[in-house]
Every structure is written in structure tokens, then in C-alpha cells.
């Protein structure tokens, strides 16, 4: 016979087990919940919110606030230690009553839409060690704490990405003896970089002040920040030279001061031997890169772009074997690159030397950087042919060689087809007066998204090998001497949304295949990102991804004939349509009025006839419009979008009339013809009067003539108003 262990047959527990269960529960449960003061302080925060992100469902009076959403309690007394309400869609103000949470260690209200000021009670809290209110809409300044305030425990203060203004307080930092991180970036703070935290907080490691309105010199007092690892103050109005005291902060690992007005040289930079990141781009630095750069053995990021630096690159740059990025674009560096042994830089991924004066051939040691993903050598004075060794760069995604003196386009493309990771290839302003390759065997560019072979004066036809680029999004072949028609396979490029064939000698009618390009009909674009920013005609206009470019069809300045296809109205995603300076005839299709995304429409310099379609007034985003130098006729719309453009948009159409033109719409005749006819009428009236020999008759006829002309003018004016 088996004994009963756990329960009787009725299902009710035995008394002993019931008692044991009660004891276990009582041991596992806290002896107390949060205090009434804590509950009340939290409810004060809730009361100040106009949008609470659903907190009311959890934060109910009379319940244990330790169970509320976003609240953490710790210790045997169940004290509130954490309030974590980041990214909750909160709107309203921050309650100062949160300062009554005497055990609160961490307060995170970041990434909401909170407004108003930052309560002094939180900054001066005797318990909070981490205070994060970043990414809100907080305003005002930071209040001063009384000098008699005892030391505060705050270690991390993140007030970045708000709307704070004014100068940094001084006495506040004097009591922050434990401060490790101060992030006040992306606000409107003015004045100088504060140095008080350096003297008061010996453990200060992070000082982040970027994107403010700070001015003045970099203060020498930063040398007191003996433990500082990160100093960022970019995108301010700082000026002067880099002080010698700054180079004494040898603990620095990240020095970032881009887009200021700093000047002078980098002579002392070699002392910061722990630097991992050096970003001084967008300043007014001069001189060369010192040989001492080789002392920065830990350096991974070197950004000196957009300065006025010059000279050759030092050979010691090869000692920075951990370099991942070298960005020296828009300077005046010169000489050959052979001094730098790129073989010693195995970690290099991005090399950008755009807009300098480097000469010679492209050193083959660059092709030993097997991890290179982006290489830009554009707008220099390199010459010769591309080396086959570039095929070693198996991860190369971005290659820009624009504006050098490279030769042999066909061979270049044959070499590059082995770099199968290429997505962006910009090689225009090279290969001058060569012939576009006709070899269909040029393939291997399956991943190519952007191809530019513009400004080369290339002869030949649009090569059929381009039809093998299934992922092509942007094709730029403008400013060449290409002939022949646009091939029908163009519509098979399902992702192509930017096509510039302008300034060539292409012939035939506008291909109907262009009307079937899927991406010009759809607003969809793939969210892909360039490895390096791409500049459009100016170093000041940069694009970070292909989809940031407008959808463009530019066939201007060619020899296209025939009509503008009616189906062009199906390309509803177009932002820019340029068919100017061709031999097109017929009328402007009404269907162009369907292209409601158009910002540019240029049909000038053709043989277009007929009236201006009223449907063009549907193009509400149109900012550039040109139909000059055609054979158009009739009135120019006096209302709507088309009435906002200057006379030059309509010049060279003798039969057009409108208030902005010499030819008014009161008469279909040109001013010159009208003037000649008036002279004839005057001669006829005089002859008629002399024939009858009577002054009275002449006077009467003259009155009748004037009355007749006045009646005619009024009638036409009324007709014009009716139109």
C-alpha cells in the first residue's frame, strides 16, 4: 500500500504544505513597499505630463510604486533607485519633486519631447549619480549652485540635444567632485569652453561640447584635465591656435574639434601618444603634417580635411599601423605618395585625398591595403594607367578617380571588373578624347549602383556592356561626344533613377524605352549609403546616399528629333526633366502636367509649336522652368505656377503673348506688324481727306476712326479679361 505524499484525493493541500508555502512566500516578498513620499513624487511627475506614454495604466495611486513601469527599487527598504523612461513619447515638464527621491541613483528621461527647464533639484541631488535628459526640448540655462553647497555625487550628466542656452555656470561644477562624463552637445551654449570641471573633478574623462555656439580660444586650463580621454568641441566658433597646454593632456584618446576657426600648425601633436581619433577637419590649419605624427602608434582615425595644409605626406605616417581612416581632402598637399609605405597600413579602410595637388602615378602599395573599402583620389594630378594590382582590393566598394590624367578607359574597365564589390565608380574627367569601349566582355560589375564616365569627350556609342549592370541606379555619361540612339535595353535597368546623357551628339527619337523605366514611375528608392560622401559639382553639396539624389532624366544638348512622347506623363517620380537644345518638334504634351513631382522642366531650344498646355500649372513644385527659343504661340497663363517665372523662361517665342512680354495678348499681331499697319491706315486717311478737299470731312473721319479704334480696343480688353 503506497502512502499519500502531497495531497488527498479531493485536491486540497495538506496543512503542513500549506504552511510551508505561506512561509516561502513571506520570505520571498519584501517587508515593505515604496514610501508615500516616493509615490507622491512620482505622481507629481505624471501630473506634469501632457502625454504620459501610457504610464497611467501602471502608475496608480494606492499601489506599490516599485511595481510601476520604468521604476526599479533596491535594498531591504525597497527604495526607488532607478527611473528609466527613455523613448516613451513623454511631453510636458520635468517635475522638481523628483529631487525628493532620496535614494534615486539613476534618472533617464532621454529621447522624449519634454520641455521647460532642468530643475536645479535634480542637478543638486544628494543621491543621483547618472542624470540623462538628452534628446528633449528643454530650454533655458543651467542654474548656479550656491558656493556653500556640499560636494554632489553626480558622475554622468547628459543634457545633449536640447535647446539650452547661455553660458556654463562656474560654481555648479566646483561641487561636482565626482563628475566623469559631461555631455552638453547640440545645444545653444555660448561663451568659452568651461575648464572648471578640470580643476574640480579629477576623474573627468569625457567632455562633449560639439554643436553649440562656443567661441574664443581653446583655454590653457584644459591641461588640468589630467584624466581626460575624450574632448569634442566641433561645430562651434572656436578660434586661435592649438595651445601647447592641450598637448600636455597625454591621456587624450579622442580629440575632435572640426568645423571651427582654428589656425596654426600641428607641431605638438606627436605628444598625444594615446590618440585613437584626431579630427581637426574644417578649420584653417596650415603647414604640413609633422614627422612626429608617427608617434601616434594607436591612431585609427585621421581627419584633416578642408584646411589649408600643404607639403608632402611624411613617411612616418606609415608608423601609424592601426589607421583605419585617412581623410585629407580639400587641402594643398603635393608631391608623390610614394613616401608613404601603405603596405604598413593593413587596417586601412578609407583613404580620401580629394582636391589636392598630388602628382605622379598612383602608388601600387595602396593596393596592398586589402581591407580598403573606399578610395578617392579625385581632383589631383595623377597620370598613367591603372595598375592590375587594384584587383587585390576585394572589399573595395567606392572608387573615385575623377579629374586626373588617367588613360586607356577600355583597359581600366577590364581591370576593375575583378573588384566585384564595387558599388560606386566615378572616373570622369579622364581618358580625354578616347573611344567608349565596345567590348561586350567587360562585365563583372554586378553590384555597381553608380557609374560616372562624364566629361571625357569620348566618342562612340552608349556601350551595350552597361546592360549587364542589373543594380545600376545612377548613370552619368554627360559631356562626351557619343553618337547614335538611346538603346532599347535602357528600360531593363530596373533600379535606374538618375540618367544624364546631356551634351553629347545622340540622335533619333526619344526612345519609348525611357518611358518604361520602373524607378522613374515609382517613388521607391533603396536606402543604400555611400562609403564616402559624393559631391555634386561643388564640394559644398554632398550626398550620403544615392536615394538623396533627385530622380533625373537629362537628355539636353543632343540631336534628338521627333515628338515628345505622350507616355512621358507616366514618369511620375521625375524631379528633373531636361530635353533642351535638341531638334524636337510638335506640341508640348498635356501629359507632362501629370509629373507633379517636377522641380525642373527645361524644353528650351527646340522647334516646339502650339500653345502652352494649361496642365503645366499642376506642377506646383516647379522652381525652374524654361520653354524659350521655340515656336510656341498664344497666351502665357497669368495665374498659377507658370505666371511666377521670369521673362527669360519664355523668350524667343515670337507668337507668345502675355503681360511679361512686349507682345500683349490684346492683339495676335506682333508689335512690329501692328506699327506698320497703323502707318498704312494713317496714310489712307490723309489721302481720303485730300481727295474730298474738305477739312470738316477729314475731321469727321478722324473722329470716326478714333471712335472705331477705341471701341475695338475696349472689346479686346474685355475679351482678355474674360480669358
Secondary structure, 3 states (H helix, E strand, C coil): CCCCCCECCCCCECHHHHHHHHHHHHHHCCCCCCCHHHHHHHHHHHHCEEECCCHHHCCCCCCCHHHCCCEEEECCCCEEEEEECCCCCCEEECCHHHHHCCCCCEEECCCCEEEECCCHHHHCCCCCCEEECCCCEEEECCCCCCCCCCCCCCCEEECCCCEEEECCCCHHHHCCCCCCEEECCCCEECCCCCCHHHHHCCCCCEEECCCCCCEEECCHHHHHCCCCCEEECCCCEEEEECCHHHHHCCCCCEEECCCCEEEECCCCHHHCCCCCEEECCCCEECCCCCHHHHHCCCCCEEECCCCCCEECCCHHHHHCCCCCEEECCCCEEEECHHHCCHHHCCCCCEEECCCCEEEECCCHHHHHCCCCCEEECCCCEEEECCCHHHHHCCCCCEEECCCCEECCHHHHHHHHCCCCCCCEEECCCCCCCCECCCCCCCCCCCCCCEEECCCCCCEECCCHHHHHCCCCCEEECCCCEEEECCCHHHHHCCCCCEEECCCCEEEEECCHHHHHCHHHCCCCCCCCCCCCCEECCCCCCEECCHHHCCCEEECCCCEEEEECCHHHHHCCCCCEEECCCCEEEEECCHHHHHCCCCCEEECCCCEEEECCCHHHHHCCCCCEEECCCCEEEEECCCCCHHHHCCHHHCCCCCEEECCCCCCCCCCCCCHHHHHHHHHHHHHHHHHHHHHHCCHHHHHHHHHHHHHHHHHHHHHHHHHHHHC
